[in-house]
Amino acid sequence: MFMQFLFVLLLIIVASAAYAGHKGAPWVPTWKKDMERVKRLLDLQSGDAFVELGCGNGRVTRHLAKTTDVRHAIGVELSLLQWLVARLQSRLDGTAGKAAFVLGDAFKHDLSEYDAVYLFLMPEAYKKIVPKFEQELKPGARVVSYIWPIPGWEPTVAEQPEGASNIYLYQRPL
Ligand SMILES: C[S@@+](CC[C@H](N)C(=O)[O-])C[C@H]1O[C@@H](n2cnc3c(N)ncnc32)[C@H](O)[C@@H]1O
């Protein structure tokens, strides 16, 4: 019975990771050396609400919860294993009071309350999420995208350094 339970759990874990990889992107973390660049561009103020769409192990969300005055930092993740790791690490590093992790589909998560959004998904997913951003994000909300630009949007800042990762900042019109 226990072995059957383990087998089913393993199946769910593998299936949810494969589904997330297909829906948005497989798990590849933001480089640690880029986290301060992401933080600078997000420019989180006290009272801001932040969300990371497809947060993986929660590295970025936890870092921001720990080092900024953000009101709350939410990570949304579709892969069960990554979500569990994010929650566990958040308990271990003391960010659990400020960072929270939602198991679910980023494309269905309501974005209307957030001041700042971070995402690192595949270009196809960026294309797909644009209408949702345009419909739900509030005026002035900031969006930072890692590696790829958001199609059809003019970045406020485009960092494209030689030999390092591209990062783009966008701001919704006021
Ligand atoms: C390229 S990784 C980036 C991880 C993390 N944002 C970081 O930068 O370290 C993409 C993550 O998004 C998750 N993902 C893909 N599609 C998703 C979706 N539709 N909703 C929520 N998470 C998704 C994947 O499981 C994976 O962990």
The ligand as a MOL file (V3000), in Angstrom:
LIG
                    3D

  0  0  0     0  0            999 V3000
M  V30 BEGIN CTAB
M  V30 COUNTS 27 29 0 0 0
M  V30 BEGIN ATOM
M  V30 1 C 12.1850 29.0800 -16.2310 0
M  V30 2 S 11.5180 28.5450 -14.6580 0 CHG=1
M  V30 3 C 11.7610 30.0220 -13.6960 0
M  V30 4 C 11.6930 29.7640 -12.2060 0
M  V30 5 C 11.7640 30.9990 -11.3420 0
M  V30 6 N 10.8290 32.0160 -11.8010 0
M  V30 7 C 13.1440 31.5870 -11.3450 0
M  V30 8 O 13.3140 32.5490 -12.1010 0
M  V30 9 O 14.0450 31.0970 -10.6700 0 CHG=-1
M  V30 10 C 9.7660 28.5370 -15.0050 0
M  V30 11 C 8.9120 28.0110 -13.8830 0
M  V30 12 O 7.5600 28.2810 -14.1890 0
M  V30 13 C 6.7670 27.1630 -13.8730 0
M  V30 14 N 5.5740 27.2450 -14.7280 0
M  V30 15 C 5.4920 27.0220 -16.0670 0
M  V30 16 N 4.2520 27.2790 -16.5040 0
M  V30 17 C 3.5320 27.6940 -15.4390 0
M  V30 18 C 2.1880 28.1170 -15.2690 0
M  V30 19 N 1.3320 28.1680 -16.3050 0
M  V30 20 N 1.7820 28.4810 -14.0390 0
M  V30 21 C 2.6360 28.4420 -12.9880 0
M  V30 22 N 3.9240 28.0290 -13.0840 0
M  V30 23 C 4.3700 27.6750 -14.3040 0
M  V30 24 C 7.6560 25.9610 -14.1360 0
M  V30 25 O 7.2540 24.8360 -13.4070 0
M  V30 26 C 9.0160 26.5100 -13.6600 0
M  V30 27 O 9.2330 26.2520 -12.3050 0
M  V30 END ATOM
M  V30 BEGIN BOND
M  V30 1 1 1 2
M  V30 2 1 2 3
M  V30 3 1 2 10
M  V30 4 1 3 4
M  V30 5 1 4 5
M  V30 6 1 5 6
M  V30 7 1 5 7
M  V30 8 2 7 8
M  V30 9 1 7 9
M  V30 10 1 10 11
M  V30 11 1 11 12
M  V30 12 1 11 26
M  V30 13 1 12 13
M  V30 14 1 13 14
M  V30 15 1 13 24
M  V30 16 1 14 15
M  V30 17 1 14 23
M  V30 18 2 15 16
M  V30 19 1 16 17
M  V30 20 1 17 18
M  V30 21 2 17 23
M  V30 22 1 18 19
M  V30 23 2 18 20
M  V30 24 1 20 21
M  V30 25 2 21 22
M  V30 26 1 22 23
M  V30 27 1 24 25
M  V30 28 1 24 26
M  V30 29 1 26 27
M  V30 END BOND
M  V30 END CTAB
M  END
